[in-house]
Amino acid sequence: MKAVVFTLGCKVNDCESASLLRGLAERGWEVSDELVPADLYILNTCAVTAEAEKKSRQAIARIRAVSPQARIVVCGCAAERAPEAFAGRENVTLVTGAQHKSAILGMLDEGGIHIAPPQAEYDEMLPPKRCKTRAFVKIQDGCNHFCSYCIIPYLRGRSRSRSLESAAREILSAQAEEVVITGIDISSYRDGERTLADLLYAVKDASCRIRLGSLETAALDERLLDAAAAVRDFAPQFHLSLQSGSNAVLRAMNRHYTREQFLEQTERIRARFPDAAITTDIIAGYPTETDSDFEDTLDLARRARFANIHCFTYSRRTGTVAAKLPDLPAAVKKERMHRLLSLAEELRRGYEERWLGKVLHIVPEEYRDGATEGYSENYIRLYVPARLSGKRAVVPVRPYRDGLWALPAEQAESAAERGGQARTEGERAQTTENQGGS
């Protein structure tokens, strides 16, 4: 019997799905995280935007097209938000929500809608089944911030944290080249008086690279930076959620910082990690955003010198404070999104160009089309025209095509000694791979 856990949405969903995969495998199922023929599907849904909810509903039809007779179990945020939208669909036998996903494996033979009540304690799930060279370790769930545009606190519940010992044990035992510490809001991680900084100190000698997930601006203090600096192999990338560069919009969003405070935090990071990649999220077209507010956002993005920006168009979520506000015209949101994406691309290229010819460390993730793909420590996506092993390789970076192509360090050094150009060597190696050569 084969089971698929198919996931939409965030890295927390990925972690929870990987835990379900492990549990299914331990029960004797052949498992996969891809949309392949199977007897059972667990669909882990997302509701962060209206489009995410739509894709979650559409996934039912995609599953039925692959396996018309399979049973389908639906969980996650979209199922929590509107369980009836899934319960009536053909082949759907069980609908659960966004919380207490550890109980799903014991309910596979049940039917109907089972939405768990809000949880006060952290739901400890099985260690995730490792599917890639980068492992995501979930340390926290829920959120207490109630930003005016966000539905997640209403679906995931209040913030609750895993014990430090349990989280550290999973990180230290992870058979992966990189571990990403993740959660809905890892900035609020608390185990008694112990914080995220204490967790970093507990895993500072880990044999793998350690990367932090998204952080809230106010949580970034000197003690957390000290702890990050103490980690033997820390990935110098900090994802600080911005959302807007306008103080007026930040207040309307219920974000508890100013643009000035945000910029101070970026400088604090660079004082400790001069070459760090600072990445962010920005929403274009919030209901109260004026032309002047949007210009403030573009200005802040330039001042912060972001290495990458995840850009989103505002999506109304019924049940949030912002949903009561009149929406901006679609053309306005589209135009602002276009300008934001253009700036994001400009800033990304500017940051990456700083690393031309310098040594970075790639964690290989997958090999396809004649190249190994993976991320560097500062979260630059790299492409190496060779099949790398599961271990990290040192590679110098060269821009090529739509991304950054790189060669293993020793190969580039040899090419330089011969008077060759790394880009030419890369093209030659890629051609050889594509032709089936060695």
N, C-alpha and C positions, 0 to 999 in steps of 0.2 A: 504494500500500500504506500502511495506517495502523497506527501503534503507539501503545499507551497504557502509560505508566509509572504504576502505581497504588500509592500510598504509605500505609502505616500507621505510627504511632509518632512519633518525635522529629524535631526540626528538622534533625538530622544526616542522617537518612533523607531528608528533603525536599531537602537540598543534593545528596546523592548521586543521588537520582532526577532532579533537574534537570540534573545532569551527563550522565546517561544520555539524557535527552531531547535535549540538544544533540548528543550523539554520533549518535543515531538520525537527527536532522534533517540532519546533515552527510552522512549516508549515503543521503539521499534519501527518508526516510520522512516522511509526514505524521504529526505527533505531537500527543498530548494528555496531560494529567495527570488527566483526568476519566474516569469509568467510562462510556464511550461505545462504540458498535460499532467493532471494529477487527480486524485480521488477527493482530496479535501483542500480547501483554500481558506486561509485566515487573512482577511483584508484589513490592514491597519490604516485607518483613514486620517485625513487632515482637514481642518476647518479654519486655518489662519486667514484665508481670503475666500471670497465667493468662488473664485476660479478653482481653488483647491477643493472646495466642497463639490463642485461640479465634476471635477476629475475623479473624486472618490465615488460618486454615483455612477459615472461612466465605466469605472473599473469593473462593475458587476457584469456589464455586457461584454467587456473584453475577456473576462474569465470564462463566461458561458461560451464564447466563440472558440476558446481553446479546449474546454472540457464541458460539453453540454449537460452531462449528467452529474457533475461533481457537486458535493455539498459546499456551501459557502458560509463562513462565520465572519461577521463584520464587527470590528471594534474601533476604538480611536475617537478623536475629537468630533469628526463629522457624525459619527454614530451617536455620540453623547448628545450632540446638539439637536439632531433630528432622527431619532431611531426609527420612526414610522416610515421615513423615506427609504429605508433599506429593508425593513421587515416584510414589506409586501412584495418584494422583488422575487422573481422565480429563482429557485435553488438556494435562496438564503434561508438557513434553518435557525440561526441564532444571531442576535444582535446584542453586544455589550457596549460599554462606554469607554471613556478615556482613563478611568481609574481602576485599580485592582486587576490589572491584566494578568497577574500571576494565577488568577483563578480560572482563566479561560480553558486551560488544558483539562481541568476537571469537569468542564461543562460541555464538552464536545458532543455528547449524546443528548443534550437537552435542546429545547426549542423555545422560540418566542423572544421576548425582549427582557434582558436582565441588566438594568443599569444600577451599578453599585452606589450606595450613599457616599457622601463626601468623606474622604479619608483624613484622619488626623496624624497617622503614622506613615512613615515611608514604607512602600510596598517592595520588599526585598524579593527580587526575581532571581532565577538561575543565572549563573555567569553566561554571557552571550556566546553563541556559537561563532567562532572566528571564521569569517568568510574572506577577509582581505588582509593585506599587510599592515594596514592601519586599523587599530582597535579603538572603539568608542566605549568609554566607561562612564555610566550614568551615576551621578552622586547625589542628585537632588531632583525633586519634582514640584510642580505647582508654582504659583506666583502671588505675591502680595501687593504688587504695584498698581494694578487696575488702571493702566493707561487708557485714555478715553476712547481709543480706536480699537482696542484689543479684546477679543472674546476669550482668550486662553484661560485667564484666571477663573472664569465662570465654568469652564469645562474641566480643567485639570485640578481645580481646588487651590487651597492655600499652600504656601511653601512648606515643604517637609524634606528632611535630609537623611541620608544614609549614615550609618555609623562610620566613623573615621577608620576603624580597624577593618571593617568589611571593604570599604572603598580602596584603602591602601593595599589590602591583600590581593584584590583583583588586578590592580595596576601593576604591582610587583611581580605577579605570576603570569601576566599577559604574554603570550607567545607571539609578539608582534614587534615590528621595527619602530612603530610609533603608537602612543596612546594619547587619545584626545579626551580630556576631562570635560564631560558635558552634563547638561541638565536644562530645565526650563529657565532657571535663573541661578547659575552657580555662584553668583555674587552673594546670594543670601544663604549659602551653605553654612549650617551650624550643627555641630554635635556637642551639645552642652555649651561650654564656653569656647570650644575649638572652632576655628574658621577655615576657610580655603587655604590660608597661609600655613596653618598647621598641617593640613593634608599634604601640601607641597613639601614641607620639611620631612614628613614621614616617608615620602617616596623619592627623596632627592638623589638617592644612589641607584635608582632604577636602571636596568641595563638598556632600556628603550628610550627613545626620545619622548619628551612630555610636552604636550600642547594644551593650552587652555581654550575652552569654548568661549562663547560670548560673555562679556562682562558689562555690568552697569557702571557708569562713570564714577559715582560716589564711592564705590567699593574699592577703587584703586588707590591704596595708601602705601606708605613706605614699607610697612611690614610685608605686604603682599609682594612688592617688588624685591625686597630682600630675600624672600623665600624663593621667588622665581630665579634669582641670581644664584642661589645656593644649589639649585638642581643641576646634577652632573651634565645632563644633555637636555637643555630647555630650548624649545622652539621660540625664537624671539618674534612672535606675532601676537598682537593684542587686538582683539575685535571689540571695540567700544561702540555700543549702539547709540547712534546720534538721533536719528529720525527727522530732526529739523535743525537748521542753524539760526532760526529766529527765536528770540526770547519770548515774543508774544505767542508764537505757535507752540513752543515748548510748554508754556503755562497752560494753554488750551488742551494740550495732550496729557497733562498731569505728569510731565517728566520733571523730576525734582533736581534740576541743575540749570545753569545758564550757559550761553555760548562761551562766555569768558571762562567759566569753570571747566568746560570741556577742553578748551584750548590749553588751559593750564595743565590738565592731565596728560595731554599729548606731549607737552614739554617735559613733564615729569618722567614719562616713559623714556624719552630720548636721552635724558640726562643719565639714565642707567643703562639703556640699551640703544646706543646711537644709531645702529643700522636696522632697528626693528621695523617690521611692517605693521602699520596701524591701519586696520580695516574697519568698516562700519556698515550700518544699514541706514538708508534714508527713504522717507516716504515723500513722494511728489503729489501735490494736489490735496492736502488735508483741507477740510471744508472752510476753515478760517484763514487759510494761507492767501495772502495778497501777493501781488507782483513784487513788492518790496521785501516781503518775508522770504520769498523764493530766492531773490538776489542775495539775501543774507545767508541762505543755505549754501549757495554756490561759493560765496566769499569764504565761508568757514571751511568748506571742503578744500579750497586752495590753500588756505592758511595751515590747515592740519596736515596737508601733503599726504593724503590717504594713499595707501598702496592699492587698495581695491574698495569699491563701494557696491554693496548689494542694493540695487534700486528697486523700489516698489511704487506702483500707483496706489493711492488710497483706495481701499475697498471697504464699503459700508458693511458693518456687522451688526445685525439686529440684536438689541439687548445691551449695546454699549452706549455710553454717553454721547459719543460723536454721531451715532446713528440718528439722533434727533435733530442734527444740524442739516441745513440745505446743502446739497452736494454742489461742487463746482461743475461747470460745463465739461463734458467729456473732451472737447477740443482743447480746453485749457490744460487739463491734466495730461493729455497726450503730448502737447507741446513742451510742458515742463519736464515730463519724463524723457523726451528726446534730448533736451538740453542736458539733463542730469546724466544720462547715459554717455553722451559725448564727453562730458567732463570726466566721468569715471574712467573712460578709455584713455583720455589724455594723461590722467594722473597715474593710471596703471603702467602705461608705457614709460612714463618718466621715471617711476620707481625701478622698473625692471632694467632700464638702460644703465642704471648705476652699477649693475652687476655683470656687465659684459666682460668676459674674460676672467672673472673672479671665480674662486672655488666655492661651490655650494654642495649640499649633501641631499641627494634625492632618496626618497623611500619609494621603491618601485611598487606600483599598484596593479597595472595590467599591461599586457603586451598585445598590440593590435596594429595592423597596417604597417608592419615593419619597424615599429618603435615601442619602446618601453615608456610608459607615462607615470608620473608621480609628482609629489610636491617637495620643494626644498624646505629647509627649516623656517624660512621667512615667507612661506606659503606662495611661492612662485611655481606655477605649473610648468614642468619641464618635460621635454621629449627627447629621448636618447635613441638614435637609430641603431639599436642593437638589442638583443634579448639579455636582460640583466637577471642575475640570480635574486633570491629573496632578501639578500643583504643589501644594505645601503651602499651606494657607489658615489665616489667623489667626482663631480663633473664640473668643468668650466662652462659658463653659459654663453650662448651666442644666439642672437635673434634670427629667426628663420620662419618664413611663411606666416601663419596666424598666431604663433606662440613663440616660445623660446626653445630652440634646439640646443642640445649639449652633447659633449663627448666625455667618456670616462677620462679622468685626469691624466692618467699615464698615456693614453692615446693622443690627447691634445698636446702634451708635452713633447711626445715623440714627433708629432707633426710639426711643432714649432721648431724643433731642432733641425728638421729636414728643410726648413724654410717654407713649409706648407701653410695654408690657411685653414683654421679649424672649420670654417663654414664649408670649404671645398671638401675636406675630409668627411664631414657629416653627410654631405650630399652623396659622396661616393659610397659611404657605408650604407646609407639608406637604399640606394639603388641596388647594392649587392644583396641586401636583405629581401627586397621586393622580388629579385630574380631567383631567390632560393639559394644564394651563395652563403658561405660561412665567413 
